[in-house]
Every structure is written in C-alpha cells, then in structure tokens.
C-alpha cells in the first residue's frame, strides 16, 4: 500500500510560527536559497554555517538566476539549531546576505 501522508496538525497559536514553512521532516541536510542575491561566494555560506557545526558537504547551483545550495551539517541537532535561529519566515542573515533556510 502507498504510504499515507499523516494529516497536518491543526494550527496551534502557542507554537512559534516559524515552523509553518517547514514542510519537510528534519534532516541534517538544509536547503538554502538567497532570494536577493544574483551571485554568492561559497565562503559566505561556510561562514554562516560556522556557528552550527560547519558544512560537511556543499552543493551550489542557480535557479532563476538566484543562488541556492544544499548543505550537510554534522548532525541533525546542528541543522535544527540553524533552522531555529531563523526568523518567522525562515530567513537568516549573515553579513548582509539573507538566506532562506529550510530542511531539504
């Protein structure tokens, strides 16, 4: 039988709203999108990830002329810490660069 998707939990007003954009289950691989940049040096993402254990693997590409990256952090806890450091829309700012961070 195909795997049934569990129904989404009802909105709980007491939870922080930043979980709303987390459609994917937690993993140590994060998807990072930079909606306001046209080019981005990998070193910026490495520097942004430094407080969260650093990057083990990094794959970058461009989509609609905007940089995106998949980053693998050491553990799920590191990845969760980065996601939870984001604002309510999932954005994290590092040296002027806005990164949208979510589980991949």
C-alpha positions in Angstrom: 0.0 0.0 0.0 1.3 3.5 -0.7 2.5 5.4 2.3 -0.3 7.5 3.6 0.5 11.1 4.5 -0.5 11.9 8.0 -3.0 14.8 8.2 -1.3 18.1 9.1 -1.7 19.1 12.7 -4.1 21.9 13.4 -2.5 25.3 13.8 -1.5 25.8 17.4 -1.4 29.5 18.3 1.1 28.8 21.1 3.8 27.4 18.8 6.2 29.8 17.2 5.0 30.5 13.6 8.5 29.7 12.1 7.5 26.0 11.8 4.8 26.8 9.2 7.3 26.9 6.3 9.0 23.7 7.4 7.2 21.3 5.1 9.9 18.7 5.2 10.9 16.4 8.0 14.0 17.4 9.9 17.3 16.3 8.4 20.9 17.3 8.7 20.8 18.5 5.0 19.4 22.0 4.6 18.3 23.8 1.5 19.5 27.4 1.4 18.1 30.0 -1.0 19.3 33.5 -1.4 16.4 35.4 -2.9 18.1 38.8 -3.1 21.4 37.8 -4.5 22.5 37.1 -8.1 25.9 35.7 -7.1 27.2 34.3 -3.9 30.5 33.1 -2.8 30.6 29.7 -1.1 32.6 31.2 1.7 29.6 33.3 2.8 27.6 30.1 3.3 30.5 28.4 5.1 30.8 31.4 7.4 27.1 31.5 8.1 27.2 27.8 9.0 30.2 28.0 11.2 28.2 28.6 14.5 26.2 25.5 13.6 29.0 23.0 13.3 30.2 23.9 9.9 29.4 22.4 6.5 30.4 18.8 5.6 29.1 18.9 2.1 28.0 21.8 -0.1 26.3 21.7 -3.5 25.5 25.1 -5.1 23.5 25.9 -8.2 21.5 28.8 -9.6 17.8 28.7 -10.2 16.0 31.6 -11.9 19.3 33.5 -11.5 19.3 33.2 -7.8 21.9 31.1 -5.9 20.7 28.0 -4.0 22.7 25.4 -2.0 22.3 22.1 -0.3 24.4 21.9 2.8 25.1 18.9 5.0 25.8 19.7 8.7 27.4 17.3 11.1 24.2 16.3 12.9 20.5 16.9 13.0 21.0 19.0 16.1 23.3 21.3 14.3 20.8 21.7 11.4 17.9 22.2 13.8 19.9 25.0 15.6 20.3 26.8 12.3 16.7 26.5 11.4 15.6 27.7 14.8 17.9 30.7 14.5 15.9 31.9 11.6 13.1 34.4 11.8 9.4 33.6 11.3 9.8 33.3 7.5 12.8 31.1 7.7 15.3 33.8 6.9 18.7 34.0 8.4 21.0 37.0 7.8 24.8 36.8 7.6 27.0 39.8 6.7 24.1 41.4 4.8 23.1 38.3 2.9 19.6 37.0 3.5 19.4 33.2 3.3 16.2 31.3 3.4 17.0 28.1 5.3 14.8 25.0 5.5 15.1 21.3 5.7 15.8 19.7 2.3 
